[in-house]
Amino acid sequence: AIAITEQPVSVSVPVGYSFTLRCRAQGRTSLQYQWFCQYQSDCRLIPGATNQDLPIIAEQTQLYTCRVNDLHRNAVFSDWVKVEVHQCVARGLPPQLWQGEPVIVLNPSEQRVEVGQPLQLQCAAMGVPAPSYQWYRNGNLLEQQKRKKLWITHTKVSDSGTYLCCASNSHGEHWTNAVDVHIGGGEILPPAEHFQLSHLVFVLATGKIALLVGNNRYQHHPNLLAPVRDVFELSRLLKHLGFQVVSLLD
């Protein structure tokens, strides 16, 4: 009859960072606590770690759990949590007075991949608690891509676009840089859906007048990435074709 009322939480921190893992439980008798850690396949008891709180100075990425037992030898274990330690962090990160909000420490890089080949994009963020991740392509959420690494086993031309990832926790969210991914050989033009997904409205009138409207900001949707660039590129193209162009943004 032991119930854990507060589970420890995973964190993602720079090397040398000091923090505390917490575990709370209730039982019918007095309770005893013992913390364990696991590095690779080695799981061991932490000597002297018999309090509800476990102070840690981050040195290497490890897993932790807490065993709680009562006087009748009943015992339960907390969830395993990951303490992810970033060994190489840019100067000035995390910022002073850091409250645990997500801080991007690794941005994805631009990729050019042949059709049918795998695509991997990677990012990383610090945060307390550890951030969750969500990838977007052309401003549209990718339902299945919720990890630091975006992986597409066999790419298609439709996988081309502008990608970025949002890292979020209870303190807020932070976005990676946006990067372009080109699928196919040679110079890849944006697929037709690229302009459609950018919410561009393209209206032609008699007298060769073109109205371009690029809508970037929405109340209930992440800001899009491509409209400004699309309006610029289409405007330049239409002027070469002899159109008078009116461009509007937002």
N, C-alpha and C positions, 0 to 999 in steps of 0.2 A: 504493500500500500504506500509506495513512494511515488510521488508525482513531481516531475520537473516543471516548475512554473516559469523559469526563464532560461532559455537555451543560449549557449554562446553563439556568437555570430562571426562569420568569416570576414577577414579584412584584407586589404591590399595596400601595402605601406612601403616606404623606402627603407633601405638598410640602416640600422641604428635607431629606428623610430621606437619610442616607448609607448606601450598601451597596456590594457588589461582585458583579459577574457573573463567573462562572468557566467556563473551558473547558480541557479537558485532552485531549491526543491522543498517539498513539504512531505512530512511523514508522521506516523503515530508516535514514534519515539524520536530521540535526538538522532541527528544524521551526521555522517562522516563523509568527507569529500577526498577524492584522490584524482589528480590529473595525469593523463598519459599523452605522449606525442609519438608521431610516426613520421620517419624520414625514409623515403623510398619504401623498402619492405620491412624495415626495422621498427617495431613498435615497442616502446619501453615506458616504464613508470618514471615519473619525474620526482626525484627525491625531494622531500620537504614540501611538495605542492599539495597541501592538504586543507587549503582554505577555499571558500566559495569563489574568491577572485584569484586569478593567476596573472601576476605582472610579467610582461615579456619585453625584452629588448630584441627587436627583429634582427636576425642574423641570416637565416636561410628559410626557404619555403618549406613548411611542415604542416601536418595535420594534427589536430588536438581533439581530445574528448575527456569528459569528466565522469568518473564513477561515483555514484552516491549510494551509500549503504546505511542500514539502520542497525540497531542492537540485536535484531533477530536474524542477522545475516542475509536479509533481503537486499538486493542491489539492482540498480538501473544505471544505464549509461546515457549520457547526453548525446545529441547529434555530433557527428564528426564535423569539424569546421576547418577551413583552410586558411592559414596565414601565409599569404603570398608576399614574398619579399623581393623588391626590385633592387638589384645590385647596382645598376648604372642608371642614375637619374640626373637629368640636366640641372645645371646650376640654377638656383632660384626656385626649384620645385622640391617639395610642395611650398606654396607661398607662406609667408609669415602669418601667424594666427589662423592656421589651417584648422577647420572644424570637421574635416572628414568628407567634404564635398568632393565629387569626382574631379580628378586632375589627369588629363591625357598625358601619358609618357611615351606612347608609341603611336604614330600616325600611319595609316596605310599608304602604300606607294602605287604610283601609276603602273598599269599592267597592259601589255600587248600580248595576246594569246591566240594561237591558231584554233580554228573551229574543231571541237571535239577533244581538245586538250583540257586538263584541269586548271581551275582558277583558284588561287588562294590570296585573300586579303587579310591582313592582320593588324590589330590595334591592341592597346592596353591602357588601363587607367588605374590610378590609385584611388582609394576611397575607404572610409570607415562608416558603415559596413562596406564590404566589397561591392563594387558596382555590378549591375546587370547590364547586358549589352543588347542593342537592337540595330540591325543594319537596314539601310535604305538604298534604293536605286532610283535615280531621277526623282527624288522626293517621295517615292512610294515605299511603304513598309514592306520588307521581305519577311513573311510570316515565320519561315523556318530558320532564319539566320539570327540566332540569339546568343552567339558566343563570341569570344574575342576573335576567333578565326572564322572568316567566311570561306566556305569551301563549296565549289561546284565541280563535280567529278568530270562531266562532259559538257563543255560550253557550247552554246549556240550563238548565232549572230545577235539574237534578241537579248543576250546577256550583256551586250555593250551598253555603256551609259556612264553616269556619274554616281559614284558610290560614296557613302559616308556612314559613320556609326555613332550612335548616341549611347553614352555611358551614364547611368543614373543610379542614385540611391536615395535614401530618405532625406538627404540634405540638398538634393537638386540634380541637375544633369549638365553634361558637357559633351560637345560634339567634336569629332575628329575633323581634320581637314578633308575637303572633298577631293576625290581623285577620279580621273577618267580611266575607264577600262575599254580597250578596243579588242574585239573578237574578230579574227579573220586575217587575211593577208593583205599587205599594202595599206594604203590610206583608207581608213574606214569613215564613211560618211554616217552621220547619225541616222538610225532607222526612222521610218515614218512615224512610228509610235512615239519617238523621242519628243517630237514637237507636240503631239497630242497630249502626252503626259505632262508637258510643261504648261499646259493650259493656255496655249496661244490661240488667240482668235485672229483669223486671217481673212479679211474681207476685201474683195476687189470691186471697184466701181468702174463705170465707163469713163473714158478719158485717162486711163492708166494711172489711177490714184490708188495707192495701197495704204490701208490702215492696219497697223500692227499693235496689238495689245498684249503685253507680257504681264501676267498676274503672278506675283511672287509670294505675297503674304496672305495667309488665311487665318481665320480665328481659331479653327479647330483642326488644324493640320500643320505639320512642320513646314517651315519655309522651304520653298523649292529652290533648286540650284541653277537651273538652265535658262529661265526666261530672259534674263538680261542678255546673256550671250546669244541666245536664239534670235532675239529681236535685232541685235547688232548684225549678226550674220545674214539674216533674211533681208534686213534693210539694205545692206551693201549689195546683195545679189539683185534685189529688185531695182535699185538705182541703175545698175549696169544694164538692166533690161528696159530702161527708159521710164520707169515709174516715178511719180512724185510720191514720196513716202512720208506718212505721219506715224510716229512711234510714240506709244504711251506705255508707262510702267505703273503697276499697282493702281 
